């Protein structure tokens, strides 16, 4: 991959957006950085159409139709491409080799860059835009890193997101080599990686605030815990947003989601006397009524 914005954009589409939407191995790029993010996102808007682009369109439309019966979904816009770049750099910040040859900066610098990128993205202006963003990020919490733990007669080593060197696997009987592989979900990637866990989770939370339908649809995630953000409450305050927001909540275990909503606190962007606070109570009541109706049917 070259450094030209169009080449970086193509690699992001092939290695990050496509797996995110369609499934399959995700291969994050070397950090893009805040300085190049705008140029790369603009270049992504001009990528030529090809069979993979069509498959991404179909995958995004499939996600959107789970919440609303529509014929087509808006193509990824500048906001979504900036968020894809932010996700790429966010994941790279958890890479234990981030201080080495795989990144030009350390994890904290990477995370500062992620926030600079996110700062350039405006909130979803309406339900249609929120649906388009969710169509891209609906499977965000399906992202996992495969970690490998290798132990032998006189030691052990962990390899996060990469294979163990062949030299450690040689003579397994003589050296009593044991290999264990386990997936690590997005919320826990920073627990043993390069970035501080709290700083990383704050970055994920900020990304979710810019895709409020995804925030609602994944409310039962373990980390970061769901909170009532202004973006979610504004979405639910509009009739069209309320409709698709309730469908997003019902896609999962409604009883479990209801517990999450009742426990959720209000985010720092929501004032105590903000009229939007009422939306949290109304939605919780509606979901409780839906659960009672389902259990009685």
C-alpha contacts under 8 A as a table, 3 or more apart, distances in Angstrom:
res1	aa1	res2	aa2	distance
1	X	7	X	6.39
1	X	8	X	6.89
1	X	11	X	7.16
2	X	7	X	5.87
2	X	8	X	6.89
3	X	7	X	6.56
3	X	8	X	6.27
4	X	7	X	5.29
4	X	8	X	6.33
5	X	8	X	5.12
5	X	9	X	5.99
5	X	36	X	7.68
5	X	39	X	6.08
5	X	40	X	4.52
5	X	43	X	5.96
6	X	9	X	4.99
6	X	10	X	6.13
6	X	40	X	6.48
6	X	43	X	5.10
6	X	44	X	6.54
6	X	47	X	7.40
7	X	10	X	5.14
7	X	11	X	6.24
8	X	11	X	5.12
8	X	12	X	6.13
8	X	40	X	6.57
9	X	12	X	5.05
9	X	13	X	6.23
9	X	40	X	5.54
9	X	41	X	6.84
9	X	43	X	6.32
9	X	44	X	4.97
9	X	47	X	7.82
10	X	13	X	5.13
10	X	14	X	6.18
10	X	44	X	6.93
10	X	47	X	7.09
11	X	14	X	5.11
11	X	15	X	5.68
11	X	16	X	7.70
11	X	29	X	7.59
12	X	15	X	5.32
12	X	16	X	5.15
12	X	17	X	6.34
12	X	28	X	7.66
12	X	29	X	7.09
12	X	84	X	7.76
12	X	85	X	7.64
13	X	16	X	5.68
13	X	17	X	4.76
13	X	18	X	5.86
14	X	17	X	6.41
14	X	18	X	5.48
14	X	19	X	7.60
14	X	52	X	7.92
15	X	18	X	6.42
15	X	19	X	6.58
15	X	25	X	8.00
15	X	26	X	5.63
15	X	27	X	5.10
15	X	28	X	6.50
15	X	29	X	7.73
16	X	19	X	5.62
16	X	20	X	6.04
16	X	26	X	5.49
16	X	27	X	6.27
16	X	28	X	6.17
16	X	84	X	7.58
16	X	88	X	7.39
17	X	20	X	5.02
17	X	21	X	6.16
17	X	84	X	6.97
17	X	136	X	7.62
18	X	21	X	5.32
18	X	22	X	5.69
18	X	23	X	7.30
18	X	52	X	7.67
18	X	56	X	6.11
19	X	22	X	5.07
19	X	23	X	4.41
19	X	24	X	5.02
19	X	25	X	6.18
19	X	26	X	5.50
20	X	23	X	5.70
20	X	24	X	7.77
20	X	26	X	7.22
20	X	136	X	7.40
20	X	137	X	7.09
20	X	139	X	6.33
20	X	140	X	6.78
20	X	143	X	7.42
21	X	56	X	6.50
21	X	59	X	6.03
21	X	60	X	6.53
21	X	135	X	7.80
21	X	136	X	5.94
21	X	137	X	7.15
21	X	138	X	7.64
21	X	139	X	6.69
22	X	55	X	7.89
22	X	56	X	6.81
22	X	59	X	6.00
28	X	88	X	5.62
28	X	91	X	7.41
28	X	92	X	7.03
29	X	32	X	7.48
29	X	88	X	6.68
29	X	92	X	7.91
30	X	89	X	7.69
30	X	92	X	7.24
30	X	102	X	6.09
30	X	103	X	5.84
31	X	88	X	6.90
31	X	89	X	5.02
31	X	92	X	6.54
31	X	103	X	6.04
31	X	104	X	7.47
31	X	110	X	7.53
32	X	36	X	6.29
32	X	37	X	6.36
32	X	85	X	6.82
32	X	88	X	7.81
32	X	89	X	6.61
33	X	36	X	5.77
33	X	37	X	6.02
33	X	89	X	7.15
33	X	110	X	7.19
33	X	113	X	5.82
33	X	114	X	7.35
34	X	37	X	5.04
34	X	38	X	7.55
34	X	113	X	5.09
34	X	114	X	6.84
34	X	116	X	6.08
34	X	117	X	5.47
35	X	38	X	7.29
36	X	39	X	5.54
36	X	40	X	6.16
37	X	40	X	5.20
37	X	41	X	6.03
37	X	82	X	6.61
37	X	85	X	6.75
37	X	117	X	6.85
38	X	41	X	5.15
38	X	42	X	6.12
38	X	82	X	7.15
39	X	42	X	5.14
39	X	43	X	6.14
40	X	43	X	5.01
40	X	44	X	6.16
41	X	44	X	5.03
41	X	45	X	6.69
41	X	78	X	5.98
41	X	81	X	5.23
41	X	82	X	5.81
41	X	85	X	7.86
42	X	45	X	5.41
42	X	46	X	7.18
42	X	78	X	6.65
43	X	46	X	5.38
43	X	47	X	6.76
44	X	47	X	5.28
44	X	81	X	7.13
45	X	76	X	7.86
45	X	77	X	6.93
45	X	78	X	7.05
49	X	53	X	5.81
49	X	54	X	7.38
50	X	53	X	5.32
50	X	54	X	6.55
51	X	54	X	5.09
51	X	55	X	6.30
52	X	55	X	4.98
52	X	56	X	6.21
53	X	56	X	5.09
53	X	57	X	6.26
54	X	57	X	5.01
54	X	58	X	6.27
55	X	58	X	5.06
55	X	59	X	6.14
56	X	59	X	5.03
56	X	60	X	6.08
57	X	60	X	5.20
57	X	61	X	6.08
57	X	73	X	7.83
57	X	75	X	7.29
58	X	61	X	5.09
58	X	62	X	6.14
59	X	62	X	5.11
59	X	63	X	6.48
59	X	135	X	7.95
60	X	63	X	5.19
60	X	64	X	6.28
60	X	73	X	7.27
60	X	132	X	7.90
60	X	135	X	4.62
60	X	136	X	5.90
61	X	64	X	5.02
61	X	65	X	6.10
61	X	71	X	7.92
61	X	72	X	6.11
61	X	73	X	5.64
61	X	135	X	6.77
62	X	65	X	5.25
62	X	66	X	6.67
62	X	135	X	7.90
63	X	66	X	5.44
63	X	67	X	7.48
63	X	134	X	7.82
63	X	135	X	5.24
63	X	138	X	7.00
64	X	67	X	5.61
64	X	68	X	6.18
64	X	69	X	7.85
64	X	70	X	7.57
64	X	73	X	7.10
64	X	131	X	6.31
64	X	132	X	7.20
64	X	134	X	7.39
64	X	135	X	5.33
65	X	68	X	4.82
65	X	69	X	5.05
65	X	70	X	6.06
66	X	69	X	7.48
67	X	244	X	5.47
67	X	247	X	5.80
67	X	248	X	6.44
68	X	244	X	6.57
70	X	73	X	7.31
73	X	132	X	6.18
74	X	77	X	7.97
74	X	129	X	7.94
74	X	132	X	5.93
75	X	132	X	7.50
76	X	79	X	7.79
76	X	80	X	5.68
76	X	81	X	6.86
76	X	132	X	7.19
76	X	133	X	7.47
76	X	136	X	7.63
77	X	80	X	5.44
77	X	81	X	6.43
78	X	81	X	5.19
78	X	82	X	6.19
79	X	82	X	5.21
79	X	83	X	6.26
79	X	121	X	5.48
79	X	122	X	7.32
80	X	83	X	4.97
80	X	84	X	6.12
80	X	133	X	6.32
80	X	136	X	7.67
81	X	84	X	4.92
81	X	85	X	6.27
82	X	85	X	5.09
82	X	86	X	6.17
82	X	117	X	6.58
82	X	118	X	7.25
82	X	121	X	7.15
83	X	86	X	4.82
83	X	87	X	6.06
83	X	117	X	7.64
83	X	118	X	6.76
83	X	121	X	7.75
83	X	207	X	6.93
84	X	87	X	5.04
84	X	88	X	6.22
85	X	88	X	5.05
85	X	89	X	6.34
85	X	117	X	7.95
86	X	89	X	5.28
86	X	90	X	5.90
86	X	114	X	5.17
86	X	115	X	7.89
86	X	117	X	6.26
86	X	118	X	6.76
86	X	207	X	7.99
87	X	90	X	4.89
87	X	91	X	6.13
87	X	114	X	7.96
87	X	207	X	7.96
88	X	91	X	5.42
88	X	92	X	6.29
89	X	92	X	4.92
89	X	93	X	6.17
89	X	110	X	6.56
89	X	111	X	7.52
89	X	114	X	6.45
90	X	93	X	5.21
90	X	94	X	7.21
90	X	110	X	7.31
90	X	111	X	6.47
90	X	114	X	6.45
90	X	200	X	7.09
90	X	203	X	7.17
90	X	204	X	7.82
91	X	94	X	5.55
91	X	95	X	7.11
91	X	189	X	7.86
92	X	95	X	5.12
92	X	98	X	6.91
92	X	103	X	7.96
92	X	107	X	7.95
93	X	98	X	6.49
93	X	106	X	7.63
93	X	107	X	4.67
93	X	108	X	7.55
93	X	110	X	5.96
93	X	111	X	6.62
93	X	193	X	7.76
93	X	194	X	5.86
93	X	195	X	5.40
93	X	200	X	7.83
94	X	98	X	7.49
94	X	107	X	7.14
94	X	189	X	6.21
94	X	190	X	5.05
94	X	192	X	7.84
94	X	193	X	4.42
94	X	194	X	4.44
94	X	195	X	5.01
94	X	200	X	7.92
95	X	98	X	5.23
95	X	160	X	7.53
95	X	161	X	8.00
95	X	193	X	5.46
95	X	194	X	5.31
95	X	195	X	7.79
96	X	99	X	7.39
96	X	160	X	7.38
96	X	192	X	7.91
96	X	193	X	4.91
96	X	194	X	4.59
97	X	100	X	5.19
97	X	101	X	7.24
97	X	102	X	6.37
97	X	103	X	7.83
97	X	194	X	7.35
98	X	101	X	7.27
98	X	102	X	5.75
98	X	103	X	5.20
98	X	104	X	7.91
98	X	105	X	7.19
98	X	106	X	5.93
98	X	107	X	6.37
98	X	194	X	6.46
99	X	102	X	7.46
99	X	103	X	6.51
99	X	104	X	7.65
99	X	105	X	6.55
99	X	106	X	5.09
99	X	107	X	7.32
100	X	103	X	6.39
100	X	104	X	7.87
101	X	104	X	7.21
103	X	106	X	7.24
105	X	109	X	6.01
105	X	110	X	6.33
106	X	109	X	5.40
106	X	110	X	6.17
107	X	110	X	4.91
107	X	111	X	6.16
107	X	194	X	5.79
107	X	195	X	5.11
108	X	111	X	5.05
108	X	112	X	6.24
108	X	195	X	6.50
108	X	196	X	7.92
109	X	112	X	5.07
109	X	113	X	6.23
110	X	113	X	5.05
110	X	114	X	6.27
111	X	114	X	4.87
111	X	115	X	6.41
111	X	195	X	7.89
111	X	199	X	7.47
111	X	200	X	7.21
111	X	203	X	7.35
112	X	115	X	5.23
112	X	116	X	6.38
113	X	116	X	4.98
113	X	117	X	6.30
114	X	117	X	5.13
114	X	118	X	6.21
114	X	203	X	7.24
115	X	118	X	4.95
115	X	119	X	5.99
115	X	203	X	6.91
116	X	119	X	5.10
116	X	120	X	6.88
117	X	120	X	5.51
117	X	121	X	7.28
118	X	121	X	5.40
118	X	206	X	7.46
118	X	207	X	7.05
119	X	122	X	7.67
121	X	210	X	7.56
122	X	125	X	7.90
122	X	210	X	7.45
123	X	209	X	7.74
123	X	210	X	5.38
123	X	211	X	7.99
123	X	231	X	7.02
124	X	127	X	7.51
124	X	129	X	5.60
124	X	130	X	5.37
124	X	210	X	6.41
124	X	211	X	7.11
124	X	231	X	7.87
125	X	129	X	6.46
125	X	130	X	7.57
126	X	129	X	5.52
126	X	130	X	6.28
126	X	235	X	7.17
126	X	241	X	7.51
127	X	130	X	4.89
127	X	131	X	6.02
127	X	235	X	6.57
127	X	238	X	7.93
127	X	240	X	6.26
127	X	241	X	4.91
128	X	131	X	5.16
128	X	132	X	6.36
129	X	132	X	5.02
129	X	133	X	6.26
130	X	133	X	5.19
130	X	134	X	6.14
130	X	211	X	6.05
130	X	212	X	6.63
130	X	213	X	6.24
131	X	134	X	5.03
131	X	135	X	6.10
131	X	213	X	6.78
132	X	135	X	5.09
132	X	136	X	6.84
133	X	136	X	5.39
133	X	137	X	6.40
133	X	211	X	5.77
134	X	137	X	4.95
134	X	138	X	5.10
134	X	211	X	5.98
134	X	212	X	7.75
134	X	213	X	5.82
134	X	214	X	5.27
135	X	138	X	5.66
136	X	139	X	7.80
137	X	140	X	5.16
137	X	211	X	7.65
137	X	214	X	6.58
138	X	141	X	7.96
138	X	214	X	5.60
138	X	217	X	7.68
139	X	142	X	5.26
139	X	143	X	7.23
140	X	143	X	5.78
141	X	144	X	7.77
141	X	185	X	7.03
141	X	186	X	6.07
141	X	187	X	7.84
141	X	218	X	7.47
141	X	221	X	7.61
142	X	185	X	7.24
142	X	186	X	7.70
143	X	185	X	6.25
143	X	186	X	5.88
144	X	183	X	5.90
144	X	184	X	5.34
144	X	185	X	4.46
144	X	186	X	5.86
145	X	160	X	7.35
145	X	161	X	5.28
145	X	183	X	5.49
145	X	184	X	5.05
145	X	185	X	6.45
145	X	186	X	7.62
145	X	189	X	7.34
146	X	160	X	6.85
146	X	161	X	5.03
146	X	162	X	7.31
146	X	181	X	6.68
146	X	182	X	5.78
146	X	183	X	4.45
146	X	184	X	6.26
147	X	158	X	7.34
147	X	159	X	5.84
147	X	160	X	4.47
147	X	161	X	5.05
147	X	162	X	6.83
147	X	181	X	5.59
147	X	182	X	5.42
147	X	183	X	5.98
147	X	184	X	6.89
148	X	158	X	5.82
148	X	159	X	5.10
148	X	160	X	6.34
148	X	161	X	7.48
148	X	162	X	7.34
148	X	163	X	6.83
148	X	164	X	6.93
148	X	179	X	6.93
148	X	180	X	5.73
148	X	181	X	4.44
148	X	182	X	6.58
149	X	156	X	7.35
149	X	157	X	5.96
149	X	158	X	4.54
149	X	159	X	6.36
149	X	179	X	5.82
149	X	180	X	5.14
149	X	181	X	6.29
150	X	156	X	5.53
150	X	157	X	5.37
150	X	158	X	6.31
150	X	164	X	7.43
150	X	168	X	7.79
150	X	177	X	7.04
150	X	178	X	5.71
150	X	179	X	4.67
150	X	180	X	6.51
151	X	154	X	7.95
151	X	155	X	5.83
151	X	156	X	3.98
151	X	157	X	6.40
151	X	176	X	7.90
151	X	177	X	5.70
151	X	178	X	5.24
151	X	179	X	6.68
152	X	155	X	5.41
152	X	156	X	6.06
152	X	175	X	5.74
152	X	176	X	5.21
152	X	177	X	4.39
152	X	178	X	6.35
153	X	175	X	5.54
153	X	176	X	5.51
153	X	177	X	7.03
159	X	162	X	5.65
159	X	163	X	6.51
159	X	164	X	6.13
160	X	193	X	7.59
164	X	168	X	7.00
164	X	169	X	7.73
165	X	168	X	5.75
165	X	169	X	7.22
166	X	169	X	5.22
166	X	170	X	6.56
167	X	170	X	5.47
168	X	177	X	7.94
169	X	172	X	6.05
169	X	177	X	6.53
170	X	175	X	7.96
171	X	174	X	5.46
171	X	175	X	5.95
171	X	176	X	8.00
171	X	177	X	7.72
172	X	175	X	5.30
172	X	176	X	5.34
172	X	177	X	4.60
172	X	178	X	7.59
173	X	176	X	5.04
173	X	177	X	6.70
174	X	177	X	7.98
184	X	188	X	6.26
184	X	189	X	6.12
185	X	188	X	5.62
185	X	189	X	6.28
186	X	189	X	5.31
187	X	190	X	7.57
187	X	201	X	6.83
187	X	222	X	6.98
187	X	223	X	4.68
187	X	224	X	6.24
188	X	191	X	5.39
188	X	197	X	7.67
188	X	223	X	7.23
189	X	192	X	6.89
189	X	193	X	6.44
189	X	197	X	7.96
190	X	193	X	4.68
190	X	194	X	6.60
190	X	195	X	5.60
190	X	196	X	6.26
190	X	197	X	4.83
190	X	200	X	6.51
191	X	196	X	7.44
191	X	197	X	5.53
193	X	196	X	7.90
195	X	199	X	7.13
195	X	200	X	6.28
196	X	199	X	5.39
196	X	200	X	6.10
197	X	200	X	5.12
197	X	201	X	6.09
198	X	201	X	5.18
198	X	202	X	6.14
199	X	202	X	5.13
199	X	203	X	6.46
200	X	203	X	5.15
200	X	204	X	6.48
201	X	204	X	4.95
201	X	205	X	6.06
201	X	223	X	7.28
201	X	224	X	5.79
202	X	205	X	4.98
202	X	206	X	6.19
202	X	224	X	7.75
203	X	206	X	5.16
203	X	207	X	6.30
204	X	207	X	5.09
204	X	208	X	6.27
204	X	224	X	7.30
205	X	208	X	5.05
205	X	209	X	6.30
205	X	224	X	6.46
206	X	209	X	5.08
206	X	210	X	6.78
207	X	210	X	5.41
207	X	211	X	6.83
208	X	211	X	5.00
208	X	212	X	6.06
208	X	214	X	6.63
208	X	215	X	5.36
209	X	212	X	5.38
209	X	215	X	6.92
209	X	229	X	6.89
209	X	231	X	5.95
209	X	232	X	7.34
210	X	231	X	7.20
211	X	214	X	5.48
211	X	215	X	6.46
212	X	215	X	4.79
212	X	216	X	6.31
212	X	231	X	5.97
212	X	232	X	5.10
212	X	235	X	7.33
213	X	216	X	5.12
213	X	217	X	6.03
213	X	232	X	7.36
213	X	244	X	7.97
213	X	245	X	6.25
213	X	248	X	6.94
214	X	217	X	4.99
214	X	218	X	6.04
215	X	218	X	5.47
215	X	219	X	6.04
215	X	226	X	7.35
215	X	232	X	7.60
216	X	219	X	5.08
216	X	232	X	7.43
216	X	245	X	6.85
216	X	248	X	6.32
216	X	249	X	6.10
217	X	245	X	7.91
217	X	248	X	4.73
217	X	249	X	5.48
217	X	251	X	7.22
217	X	252	X	7.51
218	X	221	X	5.66
219	X	225	X	7.51
219	X	226	X	5.35
219	X	249	X	7.76
219	X	257	X	6.66
219	X	260	X	6.97
219	X	261	X	7.98
220	X	225	X	7.90
220	X	226	X	7.39
220	X	256	X	7.22
220	X	257	X	6.04
220	X	260	X	6.56
221	X	224	X	7.13
221	X	225	X	6.71
221	X	226	X	7.57
222	X	225	X	6.01
223	X	226	X	7.97
225	X	264	X	7.97
226	X	260	X	7.34
226	X	261	X	7.87
226	X	264	X	6.21
227	X	264	X	5.12
227	X	265	X	5.32
227	X	266	X	5.62
227	X	267	X	5.81
228	X	232	X	6.52
228	X	233	X	6.86
228	X	264	X	6.57
228	X	265	X	6.20
228	X	266	X	4.64
228	X	267	X	5.67
228	X	270	X	7.94
228	X	280	X	7.30
229	X	232	X	5.34
229	X	233	X	6.30
229	X	266	X	6.35
229	X	267	X	5.12
229	X	268	X	7.76
229	X	269	X	6.63
229	X	270	X	6.53
230	X	233	X	5.09
230	X	234	X	5.93
230	X	267	X	7.54
230	X	269	X	6.09
230	X	270	X	5.72
230	X	276	X	7.64
231	X	234	X	5.23
231	X	235	X	6.20
232	X	235	X	5.15
232	X	236	X	6.28
233	X	236	X	5.09
233	X	237	X	6.11
233	X	276	X	5.95
233	X	277	X	7.27
233	X	279	X	6.09
233	X	280	X	6.92
234	X	237	X	5.05
234	X	238	X	6.88
234	X	276	X	6.92
235	X	238	X	5.80
235	X	241	X	4.90
235	X	242	X	6.56
235	X	245	X	7.56
236	X	239	X	7.16
236	X	241	X	5.17
236	X	242	X	4.17
236	X	243	X	7.89
236	X	245	X	6.43
236	X	279	X	6.63
236	X	283	X	7.94
237	X	241	X	7.01
237	X	242	X	6.36
237	X	276	X	7.25
237	X	279	X	6.38
238	X	241	X	5.11
238	X	242	X	5.88
239	X	242	X	5.03
239	X	243	X	6.26
240	X	243	X	5.22
240	X	244	X	6.61
241	X	244	X	5.45
241	X	245	X	5.77
242	X	245	X	4.97
242	X	246	X	6.03
243	X	246	X	5.47
243	X	247	X	6.50
244	X	247	X	4.99
244	X	248	X	6.15
245	X	248	X	5.04
245	X	249	X	6.41
246	X	249	X	5.09
246	X	250	X	6.25
246	X	283	X	7.58
246	X	287	X	7.63
247	X	250	X	5.06
247	X	251	X	6.25
248	X	251	X	5.37
248	X	252	X	7.73
249	X	252	X	6.32
249	X	254	X	6.78
249	X	257	X	6.83
250	X	253	X	6.80
250	X	254	X	5.36
250	X	287	X	7.94
251	X	254	X	7.55
252	X	257	X	7.22
253	X	256	X	5.30
253	X	257	X	6.08
254	X	257	X	5.00
254	X	258	X	6.00
254	X	287	X	7.21
254	X	291	X	6.57
255	X	258	X	5.10
255	X	259	X	6.57
255	X	288	X	7.93
255	X	291	X	6.70
256	X	259	X	5.28
256	X	260	X	6.50
257	X	260	X	4.99
257	X	261	X	6.23
258	X	261	X	5.12
258	X	262	X	6.21
258	X	284	X	6.62
258	X	287	X	6.68
258	X	288	X	6.80
259	X	262	X	5.19
259	X	263	X	6.26
260	X	263	X	5.24
260	X	264	X	5.98
261	X	264	X	5.13
261	X	280	X	7.91
261	X	284	X	6.51
262	X	284	X	7.06
266	X	270	X	6.22
267	X	270	X	5.66
268	X	271	X	7.41
270	X	274	X	6.62
270	X	277	X	7.55
271	X	274	X	5.09
272	X	277	X	7.38
273	X	277	X	7.33
274	X	277	X	5.70
275	X	278	X	5.95
276	X	279	X	5.53
276	X	280	X	7.71
277	X	280	X	5.73
277	X	281	X	7.32
278	X	281	X	5.35
278	X	282	X	6.35
279	X	282	X	5.05
279	X	283	X	6.03
280	X	283	X	5.36
280	X	284	X	6.11
281	X	284	X	5.18
281	X	285	X	6.15
282	X	285	X	5.11
282	X	286	X	6.15
283	X	286	X	5.00
283	X	287	X	6.12
284	X	287	X	5.20
284	X	288	X	6.16
285	X	288	X	5.08
285	X	289	X	6.18
286	X	289	X	5.10
286	X	290	X	6.15
287	X	290	X	4.94
287	X	291	X	6.17
288	X	291	X	5.10
288	X	292	X	6.30
289	X	292	X	5.14
289	X	293	X	6.20
290	X	293	X	5.09
290	X	294	X	6.16
291	X	294	X	5.08
291	X	295	X	6.10
292	X	295	X	5.15
292	X	296	X	6.14
293	X	296	X	5.21
293	X	297	X	6.21
294	X	297	X	5.27
